Amino acid sequence: MKILVVDDDAETREILKVFLESEGYHVFLLDKGEAVVKKIASETYSLLLLDIKLPDADGVEILKKVHKIDAELPVMMITGYKDAEKVIEAFREGAVDCILKPFNFEYLRTKIVSEARKYV
């Protein structure tokens, strides 16, 4: 299964890549929000991990655009901020979960197994 990870922090991307690859997933990384829309339009993923706050785009706005292209794609938001309003907005737009930094890897493992599309 392919997972797309989008976060502006290089360390976060690398931590997720190492973890997810150790779990057997194929991981693709992006550091900018607007690039996500092009990727989703051209490739199929099992899951998108998307940072809520990116320097070039609002993660929730990217979530909306992604779901216009692929309404069934499970999207888990990532955040280091405890901005309840943004998290609620993400859930309203179809996010399946919001993962807080620093990561609880057991929780992340459980959520990925339950949320990633099995047919991709």
LUMTORGU-483668 format. One record per residue (C-alpha): x, y, z; residue in one letter. Coordinates in steps of 0.5 Angstrom, whole numbers, padded with zeros to 4 digits, always signed. Layout:
N
XYZa...
***
This chain:
120
+0000+0000+0000m+0002+0007-0002k+0002+0013+0004i+0003+0020+0002l+0006+0024+0008v+0006+0032+0007v+0009+0036+0013d+0014+0042+0012d+0019+0039+0018d+0024+0035+0015a+0025+0031+0021e+0018+0029+0022t+0018+0027+0015r+0024+0022+0016e+0021+0020+0022i+0014+0018+0019l+0018+0015+0013k+0022+0010+0017v+0016+0008+0022f+0012+0007+0016l+0017+0003+0012e+0018-0001+0018s+0011-0003+0018e+0011-0005+0010g+0008+0001+0007y+0011+0005+0001h+0012+0012+0003v+0012+0018-0001f+0014+0025+0002l+0012+0032+0000l+0014+0038+0004d+0009+0043+0000k+0001+0043+0001g+0000+0045-0007e+0004+0039-0009a-0001+0035-0006v-0007+0036-0011v-0002+0034-0017k+0000+0028-0014k-0007+0026-0012i-0009+0027-0019a-0004+0023-0022s-0003+0017-0017e-0007+0013-0012t-0005+0012-0005y-0008+0008+0001s-0008+0014+0006l-0005+0021+0006l-0002+0024+0012l-0003+0031+0012l+0000+0037+0016d-0005+0042+0018i+0000+0048+0018k+0004+0048+0012l+0008+0055+0010p+0005+0055+0003d-0002+0053+0004a-0007+0051+0010d-0008+0044+0011g-0015+0044+0011v-0016+0047+0005e-0012+0042+0001i-0016+0037+0005l-0022+0040+0001k-0018+0040-0006k-0016+0033-0005v-0023+0030-0003h-0026+0034-0010k-0021+0029-0013i-0021+0023-0009d-0027+0023-0004a-0026+0016-0002e-0018+0017+0000l-0017+0017+0008p-0014+0023+0010v-0011+0023+0017m-0009+0030+0019m-0002+0032+0023i-0001+0037+0028t+0004+0040+0033g-0001+0045+0035y-0007+0044+0040k-0012+0049+0035d-0018+0045+0037a-0022+0050+0032e-0018+0047+0026k-0018+0040+0028v-0026+0041+0028i-0026+0044+0021e-0021+0038+0019a-0026+0033+0021f-0032+0037+0018r-0028+0036+0012e-0028+0029+0012g-0021+0028+0016a-0021+0021+0019v-0017+0023+0025d-0012+0028+0027c-0005+0025+0030i-0001+0030+0035l+0006+0031+0035k+0010+0028+0038p+0007+0021+0035f+0005+0015+0039n+0007+0010+0034f+0002+0005+0037e-0004+0009+0036y-0001+0011+0029l+0000+0004+0027r-0007+0002+0029t-0010+0008+0026k-0007+0006+0019i-0009-0001+0019v-0016+0001+0020s-0016+0007+0016e-0012+0005+0010a-0016+0003+0004r-0015-0004+0003k-0016-0005-0005y-0010+0000-0007v
***
